[in-house]
Amino acid sequence: MSADPRKIAAQVLEQIFKNRAYSKHALSAALDASRLDSRDKGFCTELVYGALRWAPVLEKSLLRAMDRPNPKLALDLKCHLLVAAYQIQHLADTIPAYAAVSSAVQLIKRKRPGLGGFANAILRRLGSSPHGTLGADSSLEAIEEGTGCPRFLLETLPVSKRVEAAIAMNDRPQTWYWTPEGNGNHAFVPTATTVAQTWVQDPASQIAALLVGAQCGEWVVDACAAPGSKSRLLKHAVGESGRVLAIDQNIKRLERVDANIERLAGDFRVLEPQIADAVLLDAPCSGYGTLRRHPEIKLWRGFESVQELAVLQAELLERAALWVKPGGVLVYSVCSPLPEEGQEPITRFLSKHSDFKLSDPRETLPWLPEHAVVQQTVRLWPHKDQTDAFFAARLIRS
């Protein structure tokens, strides 16, 4: 494969758009097959994820730069233009605009002779990114136009910090690791560190497992466990004398769960309940809280899929209740800031189950900052907390 990181980035984008491929898998396969050195692999990764995060905004900028706007550009041409546009609008401090334009024009010429001049003209009149003009009084429409975040997501963001929060959804994420020693360097999650460890895990994901408050010797069920990062934290908490049962219907992903953890393949909604001290239900969700890592989500997962997932989440919650012993714990979490997937399922569940009550998260995790606890649930945001956007609730069965 080519040793040109810009060319490979455009090819990866083309595969993602054409096949709805996951960015992580498409990029990883392309880099493994390439002849890029480590520095150029990093540059290619930046181009792919940056272009995806800002794709809706970049596309509109490109259309505005055309004499006759054509939203139906050939896919390969569009991907090269997106890679160049991202460099011009977001990497100007490190990459001269002429270098981004020249490279794109040459690559386009080789693949589509005759379109080099067209590409050159568009890119040279592209202009700066619209998000730079947003302010506290910007309308929802302007924020949507400037960040590419869908309206239904923007409506959930903190109103006073909506622009900051929306831009943060497109930022490069920090790589965090789990350190069982609890000597991490995160602002408040003691087990999260940026110092390279064996296990990569976002602080929000760690909080979901830590919120269970599992004790040595207990039996805990991880209801939607694969690939097992939260199960690992739970097993560390219960120790050798305790048990963790990791359940998932994806057999391949379940195989990645640590060997010292019990595994059960199947749909949690139909499995025979086994009464446990605690159940962690990190439910399947839209993933809108992980846009920084999975930017393709906002390109083809609309509000309809959120509503469909809400039905599944409610079914899983109902089933999880049957597994919790009296006095036991049920933790529900989603990597999504959308109320349809977080607060609303919990509110409906509590209205039907008087034997379950919300437990203040700070009683289990006293290091949680005050702003992260809302109505006795955990709410985290990239612009505030160095985490994915996240919701969690800890319930106690009376």
C-alpha positions as semicolon CSV with decimal commas, in nm:
position;residue;x (nm);y (nm);z (nm)
1;M;0,000;0,000;0,000
2;S;0,102;0,365;-0,044
3;A;0,345;0,545;0,186
4;D;0,151;0,872;0,150
5;P;-0,050;0,936;0,469
6;R;-0,288;1,180;0,295
7;K;-0,370;0,929;0,023
8;I;-0,430;0,650;0,276
9;A;-0,648;0,880;0,487
10;A;-0,869;0,955;0,186
11;Q;-0,893;0,584;0,103
12;V;-0,997;0,502;0,461
13;L;-1,264;0,773;0,454
14;E;-1,394;0,637;0,126
15;Q;-1,428;0,291;0,278
16;I;-1,606;0,427;0,585
17;F;-1,856;0,629;0,378
18;K;-1,912;0,356;0,119
19;N;-1,943;0,056;0,352
20;R;-2,044;0,223;0,678
21;A;-1,730;0,072;0,822
22;Y;-1,618;0,150;1,174
23;S;-1,337;0,405;1,167
24;K;-1,125;0,211;1,415
25;H;-1,130;-0,110;1,211
26;A;-1,092;0,054;0,869
27;L;-0,801;0,270;0,980
28;S;-0,626;-0,010;1,168
29;A;-0,639;-0,241;0,865
30;A;-0,509;0,032;0,633
31;L;-0,221;0,125;0,862
32;D;-0,121;-0,239;0,909
33;A;-0,102;-0,280;0,530
34;S;0,080;0,048;0,471
35;R;0,449;0,134;0,448
36;L;0,414;0,432;0,679
37;D;0,656;0,496;0,963
38;S;0,518;0,566;1,312
39;R;0,513;0,943;1,261
40;D;0,317;0,924;0,938
41;K;0,079;0,670;1,091
42;G;0,002;0,926;1,359
43;F;-0,053;1,193;1,092
44;C;-0,283;0,964;0,894
45;T;-0,482;0,886;1,209
46;E;-0,521;1,257;1,280
47;L;-0,646;1,320;0,925
48;V;-0,901;1,038;0,931
49;Y;-1,051;1,116;1,270
50;G;-1,032;1,492;1,225
51;A;-1,205;1,479;0,885
52;L;-1,476;1,251;1,028
53;R;-1,538;1,463;1,337
54;W;-1,583;1,777;1,130
55;A;-1,720;1,614;0,811
56;P;-2,062;1,788;0,807
57;V;-1,899;2,128;0,854
58;L;-1,620;2,062;0,606
59;E;-1,866;1,949;0,340
60;K;-2,070;2,269;0,375
61;S;-1,752;2,478;0,356
62;L;-1,654;2,300;0,035
63;L;-1,998;2,358;-0,116
64;R;-1,984;2,729;-0,033
65;A;-1,647;2,748;-0,209
66;M;-1,788;2,612;-0,537
67;D;-1,913;2,835;-0,817
68;R;-2,192;2,584;-0,875
69;P;-2,240;2,383;-0,552
70;N;-2,264;2,011;-0,622
71;P;-2,351;1,797;-0,317
72;K;-2,312;1,478;-0,524
73;L;-1,937;1,482;-0,579
74;A;-1,776;1,150;-0,663
75;L;-1,690;0,984;-0,333
76;D;-1,316;0,948;-0,395
77;L;-1,293;1,315;-0,494
78;K;-1,492;1,424;-0,189
79;C;-1,267;1,227;0,047
80;H;-0,951;1,391;-0,087
81;L;-1,115;1,732;-0,051
82;L;-1,222;1,654;0,306
83;V;-0,868;1,556;0,403
84;A;-0,733;1,881;0,257
85;A;-1,012;2,092;0,405
86;Y;-0,948;1,954;0,752
87;Q;-0,581;2,051;0,727
88;I;-0,668;2,402;0,608
89;Q;-0,935;2,472;0,870
90;H;-0,793;2,288;1,171
91;L;-0,420;2,224;1,128
92;A;-0,309;2,563;0,994
93;D;-0,070;2,610;1,288
94;T;0,140;2,313;1,178
95;I;0,063;2,261;0,808
96;P;0,080;2,549;0,556
97;A;-0,236;2,576;0,348
98;Y;-0,036;2,557;0,024
99;A;0,104;2,215;0,130
100;A;-0,243;2,074;0,195
101;V;-0,377;2,215;-0,133
102;S;-0,080;2,102;-0,343
103;S;-0,090;1,749;-0,207
104;A;-0,463;1,711;-0,264
105;V;-0,444;1,852;-0,617
106;Q;-0,165;1,611;-0,712
107;L;-0,349;1,309;-0,570
108;I;-0,672;1,408;-0,746
109;K;-0,492;1,464;-1,076
110;R;-0,355;1,110;-1,068
111;K;-0,694;0,956;-1,007
112;R;-0,916;1,198;-1,195
113;P;-0,723;1,384;-1,464
114;G;-0,879;1,716;-1,547
115;L;-1,015;1,787;-1,200
116;G;-0,696;1,927;-1,052
117;G;-0,792;2,285;-1,136
118;F;-1,140;2,236;-0,993
119;A;-0,995;2,108;-0,663
120;N;-0,735;2,383;-0,651
121;A;-0,995;2,657;-0,695
122;I;-1,224;2,522;-0,423
123;L;-0,954;2,469;-0,166
124;R;-0,794;2,809;-0,219
125;R;-1,118;2,990;-0,141
126;L;-1,226;2,759;0,141
127;G;-1,193;3,003;0,430
128;S;-1,170;2,934;0,803
129;S;-1,387;2,696;1,003
130;P;-1,732;2,836;1,099
131;H;-1,702;2,716;1,459
132;G;-1,452;2,994;1,525
133;T;-1,729;3,254;1,497
134;L;-1,964;3,089;1,749
135;G;-2,038;3,263;2,077
136;A;-2,253;3,230;2,387
137;D;-2,550;3,391;2,211
138;S;-2,530;3,172;1,898
139;S;-2,853;3,003;1,795
140;L;-2,901;2,627;1,786
141;E;-2,902;2,647;1,407
142;A;-2,568;2,829;1,403
143;I;-2,411;2,583;1,648
144;E;-2,537;2,290;1,442
145;E;-2,395;2,454;1,129
146;G;-2,063;2,529;1,296
147;T;-1,998;2,200;1,476
148;G;-2,187;1,937;1,279
149;C;-2,358;1,810;1,597
150;P;-2,721;1,713;1,534
151;R;-2,994;1,929;1,684
152;F;-3,125;1,659;1,920
153;L;-2,778;1,628;2,074
154;L;-2,729;2,004;2,107
155;E;-3,058;2,033;2,294
156;T;-2,920;1,808;2,570
157;L;-2,599;2,006;2,623
158;P;-2,568;2,252;2,916
159;V;-2,725;2,572;2,785
160;S;-2,471;2,813;2,935
161;K;-2,182;2,612;2,788
162;R;-2,349;2,475;2,475
163;V;-2,089;2,600;2,227
164;E;-1,799;2,484;2,441
165;A;-1,963;2,145;2,496
166;A;-2,044;2,097;2,126
167;I;-1,689;2,183;2,018
168;A;-1,554;1,945;2,284
169;M;-1,755;1,665;2,123
170;N;-1,524;1,708;1,820
171;D;-1,198;1,734;2,015
172;R;-0,918;1,479;2,011
173;P;-0,971;1,251;2,313
174;Q;-0,699;1,180;2,566
175;T;-0,594;0,815;2,598
176;W;-0,661;0,693;2,950
177;Y;-0,569;0,371;3,124
178;W;-0,694;0,183;3,429
179;T;-0,446;0,159;3,713
180;P;-0,567;-0,076;3,990
181;E;-0,329;0,089;4,236
182;G;-0,549;0,401;4,233
183;N;-0,258;0,639;4,181
184;G;-0,387;0,794;3,858
185;N;-0,347;1,152;3,740
186;H;-0,706;1,221;3,632
187;A;-0,869;1,530;3,782
188;F;-1,088;1,317;4,011
189;V;-1,101;0,949;3,904
190;P;-0,821;0,790;4,112
191;T;-0,792;0,478;3,896
192;A;-0,749;0,668;3,567
193;T;-0,405;0,760;3,436
194;T;-0,244;0,887;3,117
195;V;0,073;0,693;3,198
196;A;0,079;0,389;2,967
197;Q;-0,061;0,077;3,133
198;T;-0,184;-0,259;3,008
199;W;-0,553;-0,165;2,996
200;V;-0,691;0,130;2,798
201;Q;-1,018;0,255;2,950
202;D;-1,192;0,592;2,959
203;P;-1,247;0,733;3,311
204;A;-1,624;0,734;3,253
205;S;-1,615;0,362;3,179
206;Q;-1,419;0,305;3,498
207;I;-1,677;0,500;3,698
208;A;-1,954;0,270;3,575
209;A;-1,781;-0,029;3,737
210;L;-1,659;0,157;4,045
211;L;-2,011;0,286;4,115
212;V;-2,121;-0,072;4,190
213;G;-1,916;-0,047;4,508
214;A;-1,840;-0,420;4,490
215;Q;-1,683;-0,568;4,803
216;C;-1,444;-0,856;4,858
217;G;-1,623;-1,191;4,838
218;E;-1,938;-1,065;4,662
219;W;-2,101;-1,207;4,352
220;V;-2,152;-0,950;4,077
221;V;-2,312;-0,984;3,733
222;D;-2,194;-0,775;3,436
223;A;-2,504;-0,801;3,218
224;C;-2,370;-0,663;2,886
225;A;-2,004;-0,730;2,948
226;A;-1,802;-0,779;2,630
227;P;-1,518;-0,710;2,579
228;G;-1,483;-0,715;2,957
229;S;-1,305;-0,398;3,071
230;K;-1,566;-0,332;3,342
231;S;-1,573;-0,699;3,439
232;R;-1,201;-0,671;3,506
233;L;-1,253;-0,384;3,750
234;L;-1,533;-0,575;3,921
235;K;-1,317;-0,886;3,957
236;H;-1,040;-0,675;4,108
237;A;-1,291;-0,542;4,364
238;V;-1,440;-0,878;4,470
239;G;-1,103;-1,053;4,485
240;E;-1,029;-1,422;4,462
241;S;-1,307;-1,506;4,706
242;G;-1,568;-1,326;4,496
243;R;-1,734;-1,407;4,163
244;V;-1,800;-1,203;3,852
245;L;-2,026;-1,339;3,579
246;A;-1,980;-1,168;3,241
247;I;-2,281;-1,206;3,012
248;D;-2,304;-1,107;2,646
249;Q;-2,476;-1,241;2,337
250;N;-2,177;-1,162;2,114
251;I;-1,973;-1,479;2,152
252;K;-1,667;-1,347;1,968
253;R;-1,643;-1,037;2,189
254;L;-1,715;-1,243;2,499
255;E;-1,402;-1,447;2,428
256;R;-1,197;-1,134;2,503
257;V;-1,311;-1,131;2,867
258;D;-1,031;-1,224;3,110
259;A;-0,991;-1,596;3,174
260;N;-1,038;-1,558;3,553
261;I;-1,391;-1,428;3,500
262;E;-1,693;-1,655;3,450
263;R;-1,859;-1,614;3,110
264;L;-2,208;-1,683;2,983
265;A;-2,318;-1,631;2,622
266;G;-2,678;-1,534;2,564
267;D;-2,942;-1,263;2,550
268;F;-2,970;-1,125;2,902
269;R;-3,340;-1,056;2,849
270;V;-3,426;-1,428;2,833
271;L;-3,169;-1,590;3,062
272;E;-3,288;-1,750;3,384
273;P;-3,221;-1,503;3,668
274;Q;-2,960;-1,591;3,930
275;I;-2,982;-1,377;4,241
276;A;-2,665;-1,169;4,282
277;D;-2,527;-0,913;4,524
278;A;-2,503;-0,659;4,243
279;V;-2,573;-0,619;3,872
280;L;-2,399;-0,379;3,637
281;L;-2,604;-0,299;3,329
282;D;-2,388;-0,095;3,095
283;A;-2,661;-0,096;2,834
284;P;-2,626;-0,089;2,455
285;C;-2,679;0,272;2,349
286;S;-2,631;0,517;2,064
287;G;-2,276;0,592;2,171
288;Y;-2,331;0,966;2,125
289;G;-2,113;1,026;2,427
290;T;-1,815;0,877;2,243
291;L;-1,826;1,094;1,931
292;R;-1,464;1,198;1,979
293;R;-1,358;0,834;1,939
294;H;-1,634;0,717;1,704
295;P;-1,724;1,025;1,496
296;E;-1,896;0,819;1,229
297;I;-2,189;0,769;1,470
298;K;-2,333;1,114;1,400
299;L;-2,308;1,059;1,024
300;W;-2,557;0,776;1,007
301;R;-2,718;0,716;1,348
302;G;-3,023;0,940;1,374
303;F;-3,278;0,999;1,647
304;E;-3,488;0,704;1,527
305;S;-3,215;0,461;1,632
306;V;-3,200;0,631;1,973
307;Q;-3,571;0,565;2,022
308;E;-3,529;0,201;1,917
309;L;-3,244;0,154;2,162
310;A;-3,454;0,307;2,442
311;V;-3,695;0,015;2,407
312;L;-3,410;-0,234;2,443
313;Q;-3,269;-0,046;2,744
314;A;-3,605;-0,061;2,921
315;E;-3,632;-0,435;2,859
316;L;-3,282;-0,493;2,995
317;L;-3,356;-0,287;3,307
318;E;-3,669;-0,489;3,377
319;R;-3,473;-0,812;3,349
320;A;-3,184;-0,685;3,559
321;A;-3,423;-0,617;3,848
322;L;-3,493;-0,990;3,872
323;W;-3,123;-1,066;3,931
324;V;-3,071;-0,832;4,228
325;K;-3,113;-0,964;4,583
326;P;-3,298;-0,760;4,848
327;G;-3,052;-0,500;4,969
328;G;-2,849;-0,548;4,651
329;V;-2,725;-0,297;4,395
330;L;-2,822;-0,227;4,035
331;V;-2,606;0,015;3,837
332;Y;-2,735;0,137;3,500
333;S;-2,502;0,328;3,268
334;V;-2,480;0,448;2,909
335;C;-2,210;0,634;2,718
336;S;-2,467;0,887;2,601
337;P;-2,581;1,229;2,725
338;L;-2,927;1,187;2,571
339;P;-3,209;1,183;2,829
340;E;-3,396;0,925;2,618
341;E;-3,120;0,677;2,707
342;G;-3,028;0,795;3,056
343;Q;-3,266;0,975;3,288
344;E;-3,590;0,875;3,118
345;P;-3,543;0,494;3,137
346;I;-3,450;0,528;3,506
347;T;-3,751;0,749;3,582
348;R;-3,989;0,502;3,415
349;F;-3,824;0,207;3,590
350;L;-3,854;0,365;3,935
351;S;-4,220;0,451;3,873
352;K;-4,290;0,079;3,832
353;H;-4,053;-0,062;4,094
354;S;-4,114;0,086;4,438
355;D;-3,863;-0,162;4,585
356;F;-3,576;0,022;4,410
357;K;-3,444;0,361;4,520
358;L;-3,173;0,588;4,385
359;S;-2,855;0,598;4,591
360;D;-2,643;0,914;4,602
361;P;-2,333;0,833;4,392
362;R;-2,110;1,030;4,630
363;E;-2,182;0,783;4,908
364;T;-1,996;0,525;4,698
365;L;-1,757;0,755;4,512
366;P;-1,691;1,051;4,745
367;W;-1,436;1,197;4,502
368;L;-1,700;1,279;4,241
369;P;-1,715;1,658;4,190
370;E;-2,041;1,829;4,284
371;H;-2,123;1,928;3,925
372;A;-2,107;1,562;3,814
373;V;-2,401;1,459;4,033
374;V;-2,745;1,567;3,912
375;Q;-3,066;1,436;4,068
376;Q;-2,865;1,157;4,235
377;T;-2,724;1,038;3,903
378;V;-2,380;1,080;3,747
379;R;-2,350;1,309;3,443
380;L;-2,010;1,363;3,280
381;W;-1,904;1,581;2,986
382;P;-1,588;1,604;2,771
383;H;-1,560;1,982;2,817
384;K;-1,569;1,952;3,198
385;D;-1,444;1,613;3,303
386;Q;-1,180;1,476;3,061
387;T;-1,417;1,187;2,989
388;D;-1,672;1,071;2,738
389;A;-2,025;1,208;2,785
390;F;-2,184;0,964;3,024
391;F;-2,483;0,882;3,246
392;A;-2,504;0,640;3,539
393;A;-2,748;0,564;3,817
394;R;-2,696;0,349;4,128
395;L;-3,012;0,181;4,259
396;I;-3,059;-0,010;4,584
397;R;-3,325;-0,281;4,620
398;S;-3,504;-0,242;4,953
